[in-house]
Amino acid sequence: MNKKNTKSRLLDSKILWAVISLLASVLLWVYVTTSQGDVIERTYDGVQVVFKGEDNLLEKSGMVISNISAKTVSVKIKTTRREIAKLSSALLEAIVDVSKFSSEGMYNQSVSIAFPSGSNTSSIDVVTVLPGSISFNIDKTSSNTIELRGSFVGTVAEGYAAQPIKFDPQTVTISGPKNEIEKVAYAWVEVNRENADKTLQFTSAYLLVDEDGNEIDSPSISLSDETVAVTVPITSTKEVPLTIDLVDGGGATAENVKITCEPSSITVAGDAESLAGLNKISVGTIDLASFASSFEDTYQIVLNNDVTNVTGITEVKVTVQVIGLETKKFNVTNISTINGPSGRIITVVTENVEVTLRGSSSVLSKIAANNIRVVADLTDVGSASGVIQPTAKVIVDGYPGVGAIGEYSVYIKMK
């Protein structure tokens, strides 16, 4: 009975438990301090390369670093567990000292490892650094303004067309190492949308490319604008016939000719209002009195500024053929003048003009030379003296629907 009471009093003793707790704490402290003093190795990957003196290099010498062989290194460290616990890849730095450099060139510099504040560097051993040195270029800084170019590589809805891309700003300024800047030809934006049926507007980043269109990915190059505003106008399209305007003459009208245009039409794009009233495109004017039976020429296709030629064909071959009319030559001696200046002596020197008339065969057969007059208009001769050669008009009296082909002139003597 006394033994049980004694045991119970011991278990309930606060002094006993305090002694036990103190002893356990001491043992734990001994274990921790002993184990934290163990020396171990650990590898840290992705340690950032930092150039010491880089800012000073730019400010004082106007030079920058480029073509860096490696941006991170792998570091193996040997130290105590206590120091290992303070380290990480993010807290370490691989230092390349460029503070003493002052000229352009290619360099290779060894790497030193910087440890975070509070580290016991005397107990830390750097076993390996891979790579152990970093190669790089030091170049003069340069800048250049380059244009923005782009391409729409998507698709549009039926009846629509994509117009050339517009940029705001139209150029950007790049700066960085001279040898890198010289490689850049222009900035490039590629737009890819499917079944577009309205104008596209958005903000986009862009690529720097060389003359061959190859992307230049250089972190050493800085940009005046990281993004640009891009507009791709999506407009309606319409197929419009091509034609030629005619001036009646030489006995022929539009009813007597056949017009052929190659191509016969083109597809144009523009806003709905502009296309609504565009039902034909005239490429020029032809005077029917300027040729006898057929005419052929090539004309430029010219459009208003608010309409775009989607087909891309810029020329049209026009052929005009006279149908159902014939020609006949006459030697005309009835030559006179009109609108001669007063007080001047006017003498017609030309005695005979060969005239070609065109009309229906039935009418031409009835015409004689004495039905034809050649009349020279002297309105614009002014004070000219001597022999002059004004243009003349051919008049056929009594036979409508017949006209002269070509241009005529006569010689007139004035005193």
Secondary structure, DSSP 8 states (H G I E B T S, - for coil): -HHHHHHHHHHT-HHHHHHHHHHHHHHHHHHHHHHHT-EEEEEEEEEEEEEETHHHHHHHH-EEEE--S-SEEEEEEEEEHHHHTT--TTT-EEEEE-TT--S-EEEEEE-EEE--TT--GGG-EEEEEESSEEEEEEEEEEEEEEEEEEEE-S-B-TTEEE---EEESSEEEEEEEHHHHTT--EEEEEE--SSB-S-EEEEE--EEE-TTS-B---TT-EES-S-EEEEE-EEEEEEEEEEEEEE-BTTB-GGGEEEEEESSEEEEEE-HHHHHT---EEEEEEEGGG-SSEEEEEEE----TT-EESS---EEEEEEEE-S-EEEEEEE--EEEES--TT--EEE----EEEEEEE-HHHHTT--GGGEEEEEE-TT-TT--EEE--EEEEEETT-TT-EE-S-EE--EEE-
